[in-house]
Amino acid sequence: MYFYFPEVSLTNSSIAIAQESPLGADLRLLMERHTADMHADTPPESIHMMDAAQLAVPEVSFFVMRDTGVPVGMGAFKLIEAGHAEIKSMHVLAEVRGRGLSKQMLTHLLDEARAAGLQRLSLETGIQPTFKAARALYAKAGFEECEPFIGYKPDPNSIFMTRHF
C-alpha cells in the first residue's frame, strides 16, 4: 500500500534529471520504495538490487529525477565490462506514475550510456506480473530478451534483456 506524501508534487511542474550520489539524505523515500517493490513478490534469492552504498561506487553512474526539486525517480547503470553496462535501480514513485517519467528516465540513461561510449546496455528484471509494465517499457525502447549476462545465472524469476547501440 502506498501513502500520499505531500512533499511529492502531483501537479504540472518542472522535471530535471541529474547525476547525484545515491547516498543523498533526501533519497530515503525512493530507496525504501524501491526496496519494498523488489521484495513484494520476488523470492529473496532472485532479488538482484543494489542498495545505496553499493550504488555509491565509481563504476556506477546514478541519476535522480526531481520534480520541482523533490526526488521522484532514480536510475543507474553499472559498468560490467568494457563497453557494456547494466541498468540498475530504476524506480519512479507510485504517486507520479502515468506521466511518462519512467520513459523519460530510461531515455536519459540511454543517452548518458551513449555519451559515455558504451555499446551495450543490459538489464535483469522480474518475471512477476508487477514487472509487466517495466518489461514493456524496455521492449519498446529496443531491448530484447537475452541469455543471462556477466554475473548472472539462469533464474526462473528473472528475464534478461539487452540493447546494442
C-alpha positions as CSV (number, residue, x, y, z in Angstrom):
1,M,0.0,0.0,0.0
2,Y,1.3,3.5,-0.9
3,F,0.5,6.7,1.1
4,Y,0.4,10.1,-0.3
5,F,3.3,12.3,0.8
6,P,2.5,16.0,0.5
7,E,6.1,16.8,-0.4
8,V,5.7,14.7,-3.7
9,S,4.2,17.1,-6.2
10,L,1.4,15.7,-8.4
11,T,0.8,18.9,-10.4
12,N,2.3,20.2,-13.6
13,S,5.9,21.0,-12.8
14,S,9.5,21.1,-13.8
15,I,11.3,17.7,-14.2
16,A,15.1,17.6,-14.0
17,I,17.4,14.6,-14.1
18,A,21.0,14.9,-12.9
19,Q,23.8,12.7,-11.8
20,E,24.0,12.6,-8.0
21,S,25.2,10.5,-5.1
22,P,22.9,7.6,-4.2
23,L,23.7,8.5,-0.5
24,G,21.7,11.8,-0.6
25,A,19.7,12.3,2.5
26,D,16.5,13.2,0.6
27,L,16.6,10.0,-1.4
28,R,15.5,7.8,1.5
29,L,11.8,7.5,0.3
30,L,13.0,6.4,-3.2
31,M,15.3,3.8,-1.8
32,E,12.7,2.5,0.6
33,R,10.0,2.2,-2.0
34,H,12.4,0.6,-4.5
35,T,13.4,-2.0,-1.9
36,A,9.8,-2.7,-0.9
37,D,8.8,-3.2,-4.5
38,M,11.7,-5.5,-5.2
39,H,10.7,-7.6,-2.1
40,A,6.9,-7.5,-2.7
41,D,6.6,-10.7,-4.8
42,T,10.1,-11.8,-5.7
43,P,11.8,-14.7,-3.8
44,P,14.9,-13.4,-1.9
45,E,17.3,-15.5,-3.9
46,S,16.1,-13.8,-7.1
47,I,16.4,-10.2,-5.9
48,H,19.4,-8.5,-7.6
49,M,19.0,-4.9,-6.5
50,M,21.8,-2.8,-5.1
51,D,21.4,-0.7,-2.0
52,A,22.5,3.0,-1.8
53,A,26.0,2.1,-0.5
54,Q,26.5,-0.5,-3.3
55,L,25.5,2.1,-5.9
56,A,28.0,4.7,-4.5
57,V,31.0,3.3,-6.4
58,P,33.0,4.6,-9.3
59,E,31.6,2.1,-11.8
60,V,28.0,3.2,-11.2
61,S,26.5,6.3,-12.8
62,F,23.5,7.2,-10.6
63,F,20.8,9.7,-11.6
64,V,18.0,11.3,-9.7
65,M,14.8,12.7,-11.3
66,R,13.4,15.7,-9.4
67,D,10.0,17.3,-9.8
68,T,10.5,20.9,-8.7
69,G,13.4,19.8,-6.6
70,V,11.7,16.8,-5.0
71,P,13.2,13.4,-5.8
72,V,10.6,11.3,-7.6
73,G,12.7,8.8,-9.6
74,M,16.1,7.3,-10.0
75,G,18.1,5.1,-12.3
76,A,21.6,4.0,-12.7
77,F,23.9,1.9,-14.9
78,K,26.9,-0.1,-13.7
79,L,29.9,-0.8,-15.9
80,I,30.3,-4.6,-16.1
81,E,32.9,-4.8,-18.8
82,A,34.4,-2.5,-21.4
83,G,31.6,-1.0,-23.5
84,H,28.9,-2.9,-21.6
85,A,26.8,-1.7,-18.6
86,E,23.8,-2.9,-16.7
87,I,20.8,-0.8,-15.8
88,K,20.2,-0.8,-12.0
89,S,17.7,0.7,-9.6
90,M,15.3,2.2,-12.0
91,H,12.3,3.4,-10.0
92,V,9.6,6.1,-10.1
93,L,7.4,6.8,-7.1
94,A,3.9,5.4,-7.5
95,E,2.3,8.8,-6.8
96,V,3.8,10.3,-10.0
97,R,3.5,7.3,-12.4
98,G,1.4,7.6,-15.5
99,R,3.1,10.8,-16.6
100,G,5.8,9.2,-18.8
101,L,8.5,9.7,-16.2
102,S,9.8,6.1,-16.5
103,K,10.2,6.6,-20.2
104,Q,12.0,9.9,-19.6
105,M,14.4,8.3,-17.1
106,L,15.1,5.4,-19.4
107,T,15.8,7.8,-22.3
108,H,18.2,9.7,-20.1
109,L,20.0,6.5,-19.1
110,L,20.3,5.5,-22.8
111,D,21.6,9.0,-23.7
112,E,24.1,9.0,-20.9
113,A,25.3,5.5,-21.7
114,R,25.9,6.5,-25.4
115,A,27.7,9.7,-24.3
116,A,29.9,7.5,-22.0
117,G,30.9,5.5,-25.1
118,L,29.0,2.3,-24.2
119,Q,28.0,0.0,-27.0
120,R,25.6,-2.2,-25.0
121,L,23.2,-1.8,-22.0
122,S,21.7,-4.9,-20.4
123,L,19.3,-5.5,-17.5
124,E,17.6,-8.1,-15.3
125,T,14.0,-7.7,-14.3
126,G,11.4,-9.9,-12.7
127,I,9.0,-12.2,-14.5
128,Q,6.2,-11.5,-12.0
129,P,3.1,-9.5,-13.2
130,T,4.3,-6.5,-11.2
131,F,7.2,-6.1,-13.6
132,K,5.0,-6.3,-16.8
133,A,5.0,-2.5,-17.4
134,A,8.8,-2.3,-16.9
135,R,9.3,-5.2,-19.4
136,A,7.0,-3.4,-21.9
137,L,8.9,-0.1,-21.4
138,Y,12.2,-1.8,-22.1
139,A,11.0,-3.7,-25.1
140,K,9.5,-0.5,-26.6
141,A,12.9,1.1,-26.1
142,G,14.6,-1.6,-28.2
143,F,15.7,-4.1,-25.5
144,E,15.4,-7.7,-26.5
145,E,15.4,-10.8,-24.3
146,C,18.8,-12.4,-24.0
147,E,20.7,-15.1,-22.0
148,P,22.0,-14.2,-18.5
149,F,25.0,-11.9,-18.9
150,I,28.1,-11.3,-16.7
151,G,27.5,-12.2,-13.1
152,Y,24.1,-13.9,-13.5
153,K,22.9,-17.4,-13.8
154,P,19.6,-18.7,-15.3
155,D,16.8,-17.8,-12.8
156,P,13.1,-18.8,-13.3
157,N,12.1,-15.5,-11.7
158,S,14.2,-13.3,-14.0
159,I,14.2,-12.0,-17.5
160,F,17.4,-10.7,-19.0
161,M,17.3,-8.1,-21.7
162,T,19.9,-6.2,-23.7
163,R,20.2,-3.4,-26.3
164,H,23.2,-2.6,-28.6
165,F,23.9,1.0,-29.8
